[in-house]
Every structure is written in structure tokens, then in C-alpha cells.
Amino acid sequence: MGSAKRARGPGKWTGLSVSYRVEGLHFTGAVKEELAYPVRAAFEDRTVRVPRSAEIRADLRSVRKESTASGNVRFAGERTRNGHADRFWALALALHASKEADGGQYWAQVVR
């Protein structure tokens, strides 16, 4: 009998010994804020390792925190031929899911 794990995205996946419950997630401003700050903290705490890939590093650096005229916080990523800060948000989702599963402790390694 497998253990249940959480994953983000549409659908339900099952493996040989592990089943995953999947939750939908809308990237609202509040959700992006909840996801983005732990990425910064993980880099400051040195709990994230990033490969020496110019594409990946550029993508992780592409998200910028901006303030709107009404004073709201907005996280914007530059759209390039390689995506729209996709690797940054993938890392943010992975850290978020890991934190929930491990009770607040996480360590991540970004791979090619």
C-alpha cells in the first residue's frame, strides 16, 4: 500500500506504490506573493542548489517585485523565447509543496 503525497496541477496521478492528490491553483497576486517570498528565503538560507545553466539562472532572476499605483505588490516576469519565468514558478511550487509535506522544512535542487 502506497503513501499519499500532494502535487499541484490538474488531475490525479498514481504510481506503483505512491498516489498523488492534486490541487488546482490560480496564480492570483496573493498566491504569487505567498509563493515568491520563500524562494528568496531559500536562496538566502542556501537551501537551493542551481546548476550552472545560463538559461535556468536567467529565468530564476527574471521575476521582479513591483508596486502598483494603488500600492499592491505585483510579481512580474519577463517573457522571453524560453518562457515566462516558468522555472522560477516551478521552483516556487516545489518549495511550497515540499514545505507542506515536510512540516516547514525543505531543500531543493534545480536540475536541467
C-alpha positions in Angstrom: 0.0 0.0 0.0 1.5 3.4 -1.0 1.6 6.6 0.8 -0.4 9.7 -0.3 1.5 12.7 -1.4 0.4 16.2 -2.6 1.2 17.5 -6.0 -0.1 20.7 -7.8 -1.7 20.6 -11.2 -4.8 19.2 -12.9 -5.9 15.5 -12.5 -4.9 12.6 -10.3 -1.8 10.5 -10.8 -1.0 7.2 -9.3 2.3 5.3 -9.4 3.3 1.8 -8.5 3.5 2.5 -4.7 2.6 6.2 -4.4 -0.6 8.0 -5.2 -0.8 11.8 -5.5 -3.7 14.1 -4.7 -3.6 17.1 -7.0 -4.9 20.6 -6.2 -5.7 23.3 -8.7 -4.0 26.6 -8.1 -4.9 30.0 -9.6 -1.9 32.4 -9.8 -3.6 35.4 -8.2 -1.5 38.2 -6.8 -1.8 36.9 -3.3 -0.8 33.3 -4.3 2.2 34.6 -6.2 3.2 36.6 -3.1 2.9 33.5 -0.9 5.0 31.5 -3.4 7.7 34.1 -4.3 9.0 35.1 -0.8 10.0 31.5 0.2 12.1 31.3 -3.0 14.1 34.3 -1.9 14.4 32.9 1.6 15.6 29.6 0.3 18.4 31.3 -1.7 19.4 33.4 1.4 19.4 30.2 3.5 21.4 28.4 0.8 18.9 25.5 0.7 18.6 25.7 -3.1 21.3 24.5 -5.5 21.1 25.7 -9.1 23.1 24.2 -12.0 25.5 26.3 -14.0 23.0 26.9 -16.8 22.6 30.4 -18.1 19.0 29.8 -19.1 18.0 28.5 -15.7 19.7 31.2 -13.8 18.3 33.9 -16.0 14.8 32.5 -15.6 15.2 32.4 -11.8 16.4 36.1 -11.8 13.7 37.2 -14.2 10.9 37.8 -11.6 10.7 41.3 -10.3 8.6 42.6 -7.4 6.8 45.8 -8.4 4.4 48.1 -6.6 1.2 49.2 -8.5 -0.2 52.7 -8.4 -2.7 51.5 -5.8 0.0 50.2 -3.6 -0.4 46.5 -4.3 2.5 44.2 -4.7 2.9 42.5 -8.1 5.4 39.9 -9.3 6.2 40.2 -13.0 8.5 38.0 -15.1 9.9 39.0 -18.4 8.5 37.0 -21.3 11.3 35.6 -23.5 11.7 32.8 -26.1 12.5 30.5 -23.2 9.3 31.1 -21.3 7.7 33.5 -18.8 9.7 32.8 -15.6 8.5 29.2 -15.8 11.4 27.7 -13.9 11.1 30.3 -11.1 7.4 29.4 -10.6 8.2 25.7 -10.9 10.7 26.1 -8.1 8.3 28.2 -6.0 5.6 25.5 -6.4 8.1 22.7 -5.5 9.2 24.6 -2.4 5.6 25.3 -1.4 4.6 21.6 -1.8 7.7 20.4 0.0 7.1 22.8 2.9 3.6 21.5 3.3 4.6 17.8 3.1 7.6 18.2 5.5 6.1 20.4 8.1 8.1 23.5 7.1 11.5 22.1 6.2 12.7 21.9 2.6 15.7 21.6 0.5 15.7 21.8 -3.3 18.0 21.2 -6.2 17.1 22.7 -9.6 18.1 20.3 -12.4 18.3 20.7 -16.2 
